[in-house]
């Protein structure tokens, strides 16, 4: 018997480097999430999960349902609050790799780097960026929102060459669940509709039943939240419009300062070189759209529509939030959904650059390397404070367990009456952290909230103010808080807590205790 006649044995299939990177970062965040104290917003969303509903004052309900699932599986601890969102943030990276592979298959070109290499760079870019690396373990609405956005893009690319029914159903489900996560999801179907209408191939698909089936599924998923909005006078939508647009007035200088702040925020959460490269990838994608529109031979191909699908949602998202920064203070997480698809285009570009030695190759490694170093430092700073930052992301992630222990000591020293007193705070984050970290997980309230924390107001109205107690604790950041006389008929200063970071005082909290002026007006949660 010759060697060629022997039965062949296939070599074992190895995991791709991109998958190793995804699994490595996901595994790290699963462990890391268990050791870092909750941020105030996370504790607030955990409060939502204790009172499940189809909507809340400032967001749709998805984050609350995910936290409820996680705490049922892993308990009411930091890991339980975050486990599902960590899994989703990890899945975002893998979806980016899949989109990169699909895009390379839809738009093949001679001389292009292998799809796996481009996909690896796309994943590396996103994994290194602090916005996704540090934000990837936090239980916020942004993670499910970006996940379902990216999933919808992936599904849309798949239906270009596989229009079977289940592809459209999955696309509609992604749209609906994305809208149940965060309202800016509405930008994606709008952008995709424009992309389809702008191409011959897209218009052909619009004449098929698939898009309308997907839209029907999305609407069906969204119906419970729409009913909730109607029952609550569309409070969440109105709040987000006011939050995003603010006042239409303001001097030109102030508006330009808002734009500068928006851009500076993106430089910070992505790192400067990486943000510039993202913008370059977007500009290159837009330029490629104009070049392809001049070539009639490509107008009916999937490749042109695939490029529209990657470029237009990202361009529309960045443009609208840049425009919004003219009217209101922007937040760095607002345009997060734009970057996964831009990472696909940037990954392809960096894969080209690294095929040859030179300044472009050095730039590619420097951009990802710098972002990875900043992300690594940020993770270390959160876990082991090194610098006494205030008014920054590190201040928001400052461990509040010491503050909760101080309040518990005050309650214990006051005896039975002190433990039964209502626990109030001057803001929703502090009130929520007390509810999470105090041993008996007491009901808490933030009676003066008028912004994001106004879910406490909705709960209080639903209770008909019947759950109030005659006495209360009130914890505030202000030494002479003018709201103390509004709350109490008689009040005494109960203590002062100095919060420290890296051994340096960064803030002071003041506690008051007394009889409420109108106990029937203070509900608790």
C-alpha positions as CSV (number, residue, x, y, z in Angstrom):
1,X,0.0,0.0,0.0
2,X,1.4,3.4,-1.0
3,X,1.3,6.4,1.3
4,X,-1.1,8.1,-1.0
5,X,-3.6,5.2,-0.5
6,X,-3.7,5.7,3.2
7,X,-6.8,7.3,4.6
8,X,-6.1,11.0,5.1
9,X,-6.8,12.7,8.4
10,X,-7.8,16.4,8.4
11,X,-5.8,18.7,10.5
12,X,-7.7,19.9,13.5
13,X,-9.4,23.2,12.9
14,X,-7.7,26.0,14.8
15,X,-9.5,28.9,16.4
16,X,-8.8,32.1,14.5
17,X,-6.7,34.8,16.2
18,X,-9.7,37.1,16.2
19,X,-11.8,34.6,18.1
20,X,-9.0,34.2,20.6
21,X,-8.9,37.9,21.1
22,X,-12.7,38.1,21.5
23,X,-12.8,35.2,24.0
24,X,-9.8,36.6,25.9
25,X,-11.3,40.0,26.4
26,X,-14.7,38.6,27.2
27,X,-13.2,36.2,29.8
28,X,-11.2,39.0,31.4
29,X,-14.3,41.3,31.7
30,X,-16.4,38.5,33.2
31,X,-13.8,38.2,36.0
32,X,-13.1,42.0,36.2
33,X,-16.8,42.8,36.5
34,X,-17.1,40.9,39.7
35,X,-14.4,42.9,41.5
36,X,-15.4,46.5,40.6
37,X,-18.0,48.3,42.6
38,X,-21.2,49.5,40.7
39,X,-21.3,52.9,39.2
40,X,-24.3,55.0,40.2
41,X,-26.0,54.6,36.9
42,X,-25.6,50.8,37.1
43,X,-27.2,50.8,40.5
44,X,-30.0,52.9,39.2
45,X,-30.7,50.4,36.4
46,X,-30.5,47.6,39.0
47,X,-33.3,49.4,40.8
48,X,-35.3,49.2,37.5
49,X,-34.7,45.5,37.5
50,X,-36.4,45.3,40.9
51,X,-39.5,46.9,39.4
52,X,-39.7,45.4,35.9
53,X,-41.9,47.3,33.5
54,X,-42.2,48.0,29.8
55,X,-40.5,51.4,30.1
56,X,-38.9,53.9,32.4
57,X,-38.6,57.6,32.6
58,X,-35.5,58.0,30.4
59,X,-35.0,54.7,28.5
60,X,-36.8,51.7,27.1
61,X,-36.7,48.6,29.4
62,X,-34.0,46.3,27.9
63,X,-31.2,47.1,30.3
64,X,-33.6,46.3,33.3
65,X,-34.6,43.0,31.8
66,X,-31.0,42.0,31.2
67,X,-30.0,42.9,34.7
68,X,-33.0,41.0,36.1
69,X,-31.9,37.9,34.1
70,X,-28.3,38.2,35.3
71,X,-29.2,38.6,38.9
72,X,-31.6,35.6,38.7
73,X,-28.7,33.5,37.4
74,X,-25.8,34.9,39.5
75,X,-27.4,36.7,42.4
76,X,-27.8,40.4,43.4
77,X,-24.1,41.2,43.2
78,X,-21.8,43.1,40.8
79,X,-21.3,40.1,38.6
80,X,-25.0,39.3,38.4
81,X,-25.8,42.9,37.4
82,X,-23.2,42.9,34.6
83,X,-22.9,39.3,33.3
84,X,-25.4,39.6,30.5
85,X,-24.1,42.9,29.2
86,X,-20.5,41.6,29.3
87,X,-21.6,38.7,27.1
88,X,-23.3,41.1,24.7
89,X,-20.3,43.4,24.5
90,X,-18.2,40.4,23.8
91,X,-20.6,39.3,21.0
92,X,-20.3,42.8,19.5
93,X,-16.7,42.1,18.7
94,X,-17.5,38.8,17.1
95,X,-20.2,40.3,15.0
96,X,-17.7,42.9,13.8
97,X,-15.5,40.1,12.6
98,X,-18.4,38.3,10.9
99,X,-19.4,41.6,9.2
100,X,-15.9,42.1,8.0
101,X,-15.8,38.6,6.5
102,X,-19.2,39.0,4.8
103,X,-18.2,42.4,3.4
104,X,-15.0,41.0,2.0
105,X,-17.1,38.2,0.3
106,X,-19.6,40.7,-1.1
107,X,-17.0,43.0,-2.4
108,X,-14.0,40.9,-3.5
109,X,-11.1,42.7,-5.1
110,X,-7.7,41.6,-6.3
111,X,-4.8,42.7,-4.2
112,X,-6.9,43.0,-1.1
113,X,-5.7,41.5,2.2
114,X,-7.2,38.2,3.3
115,X,-10.7,38.6,4.9
116,X,-9.5,37.0,8.2
117,X,-6.6,39.5,8.5
118,X,-8.9,42.5,7.9
119,X,-11.4,41.1,10.4
120,X,-8.7,40.7,13.0
121,X,-7.7,44.3,12.6
122,X,-11.4,45.4,12.9
123,X,-11.8,43.5,16.1
124,X,-8.4,44.8,17.5
125,X,-9.4,48.4,16.8
126,X,-12.7,48.0,18.6
127,X,-11.3,46.0,21.5
128,X,-8.5,48.5,22.1
129,X,-10.7,51.6,22.1
130,X,-11.5,52.7,25.7
131,X,-15.1,53.4,24.8
132,X,-15.7,49.7,24.1
133,X,-13.0,48.2,26.3
134,X,-13.8,50.0,29.6
135,X,-17.4,50.4,28.7
136,X,-17.7,46.7,27.8
137,X,-18.2,45.5,31.3
138,X,-20.8,48.2,32.5
139,X,-24.5,47.4,32.7
140,X,-25.9,50.3,30.7
141,X,-28.4,50.7,27.9
142,X,-25.6,51.4,25.4
143,X,-24.3,47.8,25.4
144,X,-27.6,46.1,24.2
145,X,-28.3,49.0,21.9
146,X,-24.9,48.7,20.1
147,X,-25.2,44.9,20.1
148,X,-28.6,44.9,18.4
149,X,-27.5,47.7,16.0
150,X,-24.5,45.7,15.0
151,X,-26.6,42.5,14.7
152,X,-29.0,44.3,12.5
153,X,-26.2,45.4,10.2
154,X,-24.9,41.8,10.1
155,X,-28.3,40.5,9.2
156,X,-28.8,43.1,6.5
157,X,-25.6,42.1,4.8
158,X,-26.6,38.4,5.0
159,X,-30.0,39.1,3.3
160,X,-28.1,40.5,0.3
161,X,-27.2,37.0,-0.8
162,X,-29.7,34.9,1.3
163,X,-33.2,36.2,1.3
164,X,-34.8,33.2,3.1
165,X,-37.6,34.1,5.5
166,X,-35.7,33.5,8.7
167,X,-33.1,36.1,7.7
168,X,-35.7,38.8,7.5
169,X,-37.4,37.7,10.7
170,X,-34.0,37.9,12.6
171,X,-33.5,41.4,11.1
172,X,-36.9,42.6,12.3
173,X,-36.2,41.1,15.8
174,X,-32.9,42.9,16.0
175,X,-34.6,46.2,15.0
176,X,-37.3,45.7,17.6
177,X,-35.0,44.7,20.5
178,X,-32.7,47.6,19.6
179,X,-35.6,50.0,19.9
180,X,-36.4,48.4,23.3
181,X,-32.8,49.2,24.3
182,X,-32.3,52.9,23.3
183,X,-34.2,55.3,21.1
184,X,-31.4,56.3,18.7
185,X,-31.9,52.8,17.2
186,X,-34.5,54.5,15.0
187,X,-31.6,56.0,13.0
188,X,-30.5,52.6,11.7
189,X,-33.7,51.6,9.8
190,X,-33.9,55.1,8.4
191,X,-30.3,55.0,7.1
192,X,-30.8,51.5,5.7
193,X,-34.0,52.6,3.9
194,X,-32.0,55.5,2.3
195,X,-29.2,53.0,1.4
196,X,-31.7,50.6,-0.2
197,X,-33.5,53.4,-2.1
198,X,-30.2,54.8,-3.4
199,X,-29.1,51.6,-5.2
200,X,-30.5,49.4,-8.0
201,X,-30.0,46.3,-5.9
202,X,-31.6,47.9,-2.9
203,X,-34.7,49.0,-4.8
204,X,-35.1,45.5,-6.0
205,X,-35.1,44.2,-2.5
206,X,-37.6,46.9,-1.4
207,X,-40.0,45.4,-4.0
208,X,-39.9,42.1,-2.2
209,X,-41.9,41.2,1.0
210,X,-38.8,40.8,3.2
211,X,-38.3,44.4,4.4
212,X,-42.0,44.8,5.3
213,X,-41.9,41.5,7.1
214,X,-38.9,42.7,9.1
215,X,-40.7,46.0,9.9
216,X,-43.8,44.1,11.1
217,X,-41.7,42.0,13.4
218,X,-40.0,45.1,14.8
219,X,-43.3,46.8,15.4
220,X,-44.7,43.7,17.1
221,X,-41.7,43.6,19.5
222,X,-42.1,47.3,20.2
223,X,-45.8,47.3,20.9
224,X,-45.6,46.8,24.8
225,X,-43.3,49.8,25.1
226,X,-45.5,51.9,22.9
227,X,-48.4,51.2,25.2
228,X,-46.3,52.1,28.2
229,X,-45.3,55.4,26.6
230,X,-49.0,56.2,25.9
231,X,-49.9,55.5,29.5
232,X,-47.1,57.8,30.8
233,X,-47.6,60.8,28.4
234,X,-44.6,59.8,26.3
235,X,-42.3,60.9,29.2
236,X,-39.2,59.0,28.0
237,X,-39.3,60.2,24.4
238,X,-39.9,63.9,25.5
239,X,-37.1,63.6,28.1
240,X,-34.6,62.3,25.5
241,X,-35.6,65.0,23.0
242,X,-35.0,67.6,25.6
243,X,-31.8,65.9,26.8
244,X,-30.4,65.6,23.3
245,X,-31.4,69.0,21.9
246,X,-31.6,71.2,25.0
247,X,-32.4,74.8,24.4
248,X,-32.3,76.0,20.8
249,X,-30.9,79.3,21.9
250,X,-27.3,80.3,22.9
251,X,-24.5,82.4,21.5
252,X,-22.5,81.2,18.5
253,X,-19.4,80.8,20.7
254,X,-21.3,78.6,23.2
255,X,-22.5,76.4,20.3
256,X,-19.1,76.1,18.9
257,X,-17.8,75.2,22.4
258,X,-20.4,72.4,22.4
259,X,-19.1,71.0,19.1
260,X,-15.5,71.2,20.4
261,X,-16.5,69.4,23.6
262,X,-18.2,66.7,21.5
263,X,-15.0,66.2,19.4
264,X,-12.8,66.3,22.5
265,X,-14.9,63.6,24.1
266,X,-14.5,61.4,21.1
267,X,-10.7,62.0,21.1
268,X,-10.7,60.9,24.8
269,X,-12.8,57.8,24.6
270,X,-11.2,56.5,21.4
271,X,-7.7,58.1,21.7
272,X,-6.6,60.7,19.3
273,X,-4.9,58.6,16.6
274,X,-7.7,56.1,16.5
275,X,-10.4,58.7,16.3
276,X,-8.6,60.4,13.3
277,X,-8.3,57.0,11.6
278,X,-12.0,56.3,12.2
279,X,-12.8,59.7,10.5
280,X,-10.5,58.8,7.7
281,X,-12.2,55.5,7.2
282,X,-15.5,57.2,7.1
283,X,-14.3,59.8,4.6
284,X,-12.8,57.0,2.5
285,X,-16.1,55.1,2.5
286,X,-18.1,58.2,1.5
287,X,-15.6,58.9,-1.3
288,X,-15.9,55.3,-2.5
289,X,-19.7,55.7,-2.6
290,X,-19.3,58.6,-5.0
291,X,-16.8,56.8,-7.1
292,X,-19.0,53.7,-7.4
293,X,-22.1,55.8,-8.3
294,X,-20.2,56.9,-11.4
295,X,-19.8,53.3,-12.6
296,X,-23.1,52.0,-13.9
297,X,-21.7,48.5,-14.1
298,X,-21.6,48.2,-10.4
299,X,-25.0,49.7,-9.7
300,X,-26.9,46.5,-9.5
301,X,-24.3,44.5,-7.5
302,X,-24.3,43.6,-3.9
303,X,-20.9,45.3,-3.3
304,X,-22.3,48.8,-3.8
305,X,-25.2,48.3,-1.5
306,X,-22.9,46.6,1.1
307,X,-20.7,49.7,1.2
308,X,-23.8,51.9,1.7
309,X,-24.9,49.7,4.6
310,X,-21.6,50.2,6.3
311,X,-21.1,53.9,5.6
312,X,-24.5,55.6,5.8
313,X,-25.6,54.5,9.3
314,X,-22.3,55.6,10.8
315,X,-22.2,58.9,8.9
316,X,-25.8,59.7,9.8
317,X,-25.2,58.9,13.5
318,X,-22.0,61.0,13.8
319,X,-23.5,63.9,11.9
320,X,-26.7,64.1,13.9
321,X,-25.0,63.9,17.3
322,X,-22.4,66.4,16.1
323,X,-25.4,68.6,15.2
324,X,-27.0,68.0,18.6
325,X,-23.9,69.2,20.3
326,X,-24.7,72.7,19.0
327,X,-27.8,72.8,21.2
328,X,-27.0,70.7,24.3
329,X,-24.1,69.3,26.3
330,X,-23.1,66.1,24.5
331,X,-22.1,62.8,26.1
332,X,-19.2,60.7,24.8
333,X,-21.2,57.5,24.5
334,X,-23.9,59.0,22.3
335,X,-22.4,58.1,18.9
336,X,-21.1,54.7,20.0
337,X,-23.1,52.7,17.5
338,X,-21.3,54.4,14.6
339,X,-18.0,52.7,15.4
340,X,-18.5,48.9,14.9
341,X,-19.3,49.3,11.2
342,X,-16.6,51.9,10.8
343,X,-14.2,49.4,12.5
344,X,-14.9,47.1,9.5
345,X,-13.7,49.7,7.0
346,X,-10.8,50.7,9.2
347,X,-9.8,47.1,9.7
348,X,-9.6,46.6,6.0
349,X,-7.5,49.8,5.6
350,X,-5.1,48.8,8.4
351,X,-4.7,45.3,7.0
352,X,-3.6,46.9,3.7
353,X,-1.2,49.2,5.5
354,X,0.5,46.4,7.4
355,X,1.2,44.3,4.3
356,X,4.2,46.5,3.6
357,X,6.7,48.2,5.9
358,X,6.6,52.0,6.2
359,X,5.1,54.9,8.1
360,X,1.5,53.6,7.5
361,X,2.3,50.3,9.1
362,X,3.8,52.1,12.0
363,X,0.8,54.3,12.3
364,X,-1.5,51.2,12.4
365,X,0.4,49.6,15.2
366,X,0.8,52.9,17.1
367,X,-2.9,53.6,17.0
368,X,-4.1,50.3,18.3
369,X,-1.2,50.0,20.7
370,X,-1.8,53.5,22.2
371,X,-5.5,52.8,22.6
372,X,-4.8,49.4,24.2
373,X,-2.4,51.1,26.7
374,X,-4.9,53.7,27.6
375,X,-7.6,51.0,28.1
376,X,-5.2,48.9,30.3
377,X,-4.4,52.0,32.4
378,X,-8.1,52.8,32.8
379,X,-8.9,49.3,33.9
380,X,-6.1,49.5,36.5
381,X,-7.2,52.9,37.7
382,X,-10.8,51.8,38.3
383,X,-9.7,48.7,40.3
384,X,-6.7,50.3,42.1
385,X,-7.0,54.1,42.2
386,X,-3.7,55.7,41.5
387,X,-4.6,59.4,40.8
388,X,-7.2,61.4,42.7
389,X,-9.4,62.2,39.7
390,X,-12.6,64.2,40.2
391,X,-15.4,65.0,37.7
392,X,-14.3,62.2,35.4
393,X,-15.2,58.7,34.4
394,X,-13.0,57.5,37.3
395,X,-14.9,59.6,39.8
396,X,-18.2,58.0,38.5
397,X,-16.6,54.5,39.0
398,X,-15.3,55.3,42.4
399,X,-16.2,52.5,44.8
400,X,-19.1,53.6,47.0
401,X,-19.0,50.6,49.4
402,X,-17.3,52.7,52.0
403,X,-20.0,55.4,51.9
404,X,-22.7,52.7,52.2
405,X,-20.9,51.2,55.3
406,X,-20.8,54.7,56.9
407,X,-24.6,55.1,56.4
408,X,-25.2,51.7,57.8
409,X,-23.2,52.6,60.9
410,X,-25.4,55.7,61.4
411,X,-28.5,53.6,61.0
412,X,-27.3,51.0,63.5
413,X,-26.3,53.6,66.0
414,X,-29.8,55.1,65.9
415,X,-31.5,51.8,66.9
416,X,-34.7,50.3,65.6
417,X,-36.2,53.7,64.7
418,X,-33.1,54.6,62.7
419,X,-33.2,51.4,60.7
420,X,-36.9,51.9,59.9
421,X,-36.6,55.5,58.8
422,X,-36.8,56.3,55.1
423,X,-33.5,56.7,53.3
424,X,-33.3,59.7,51.0
425,X,-30.4,61.1,48.9
426,X,-29.9,64.3,46.9
427,X,-29.5,62.4,43.7
428,X,-30.7,59.2,42.1
429,X,-27.2,57.6,41.8
430,X,-26.5,57.9,45.5
431,X,-30.0,56.6,46.4
432,X,-29.6,53.6,44.1
433,X,-26.1,52.8,45.5
434,X,-27.5,52.8,49.0
435,X,-30.3,50.4,47.9
436,X,-27.7,48.0,46.4
437,X,-25.0,48.1,49.0
438,X,-26.8,48.3,52.4
439,X,-27.2,44.8,53.8
440,X,-31.0,44.9,54.1
441,X,-31.4,46.5,50.6
442,X,-33.8,49.1,51.9
443,X,-36.2,51.2,49.9
444,X,-34.6,54.5,49.0
445,X,-35.7,57.7,47.3
446,X,-34.3,60.8,45.6
447,X,-37.2,63.3,46.2
448,X,-35.6,66.3,44.4
449,X,-34.7,64.6,41.1
450,X,-36.0,66.3,38.0
451,X,-33.8,64.8,35.3
452,X,-32.6,61.3,34.5
453,X,-33.5,60.0,38.0
454,X,-37.1,61.0,37.7
455,X,-38.1,57.3,37.6
456,X,-38.2,57.7,41.4
457,X,-40.9,60.3,40.9
458,X,-43.0,57.9,38.7
459,X,-42.6,55.2,41.4
460,X,-43.7,57.7,44.1
461,X,-46.8,58.6,42.2
462,X,-47.6,55.0,41.6
463,X,-47.4,54.3,45.3
464,X,-50.0,57.1,46.0
465,X,-47.5,58.3,48.7
466,X,-48.7,55.6,51.0
467,X,-45.4,54.0,51.9
468,X,-43.8,57.0,53.6
469,X,-42.4,57.0,57.2
470,X,-42.5,59.7,59.8
471,X,-38.7,59.9,60.1
472,X,-35.9,59.8,57.4
473,X,-32.2,60.0,56.7
474,X,-31.1,62.5,54.1
475,X,-27.6,62.2,52.5
476,X,-26.4,65.2,50.5
477,X,-23.2,66.5,48.9
478,X,-23.9,70.1,50.1
479,X,-22.8,71.3,53.5
480,X,-25.7,73.8,53.7
481,X,-28.3,72.1,51.5
482,X,-31.3,74.4,51.4
483,X,-33.6,71.5,50.8
484,X,-33.1,70.2,54.4
485,X,-35.7,72.6,55.8
486,X,-38.1,71.6,53.0
487,X,-37.9,67.9,54.1
488,X,-37.8,68.1,57.9
489,X,-39.8,69.8,60.5
490,X,-36.9,69.2,62.8
491,X,-33.5,67.9,61.7
492,X,-30.1,67.3,63.2
493,X,-26.8,66.8,61.5
494,X,-26.0,63.1,61.8
495,X,-22.4,62.9,60.4
496,X,-19.9,63.8,57.8
497,X,-18.2,61.4,55.4
498,X,-15.0,62.4,53.5
499,X,-14.6,60.4,50.4
500,X,-11.0,59.7,49.3
501,X,-9.3,58.5,46.2
502,X,-5.6,57.4,46.2
503,X,-5.4,58.8,49.8
504,X,-6.6,62.3,48.8
505,X,-10.0,63.8,49.7
506,X,-12.2,64.2,46.6
507,X,-15.6,64.9,48.1
508,X,-17.7,65.2,51.3
509,X,-21.1,63.8,52.1
510,X,-23.4,65.1,54.9
511,X,-26.1,63.1,56.6
512,X,-29.2,64.6,58.3
513,X,-31.9,62.8,60.4
514,X,-35.3,64.0,61.6
515,X,-39.0,64.0,61.2
516,X,-40.4,64.7,57.8
517,X,-42.5,67.8,57.3
518,X,-45.1,65.9,55.2
519,X,-44.5,62.2,55.4
520,X,-47.4,61.5,53.0
521,X,-45.5,63.3,50.2
522,X,-42.3,61.2,50.4
523,X,-42.6,57.8,48.8
524,X,-39.7,55.4,48.7
525,X,-38.3,52.7,46.5
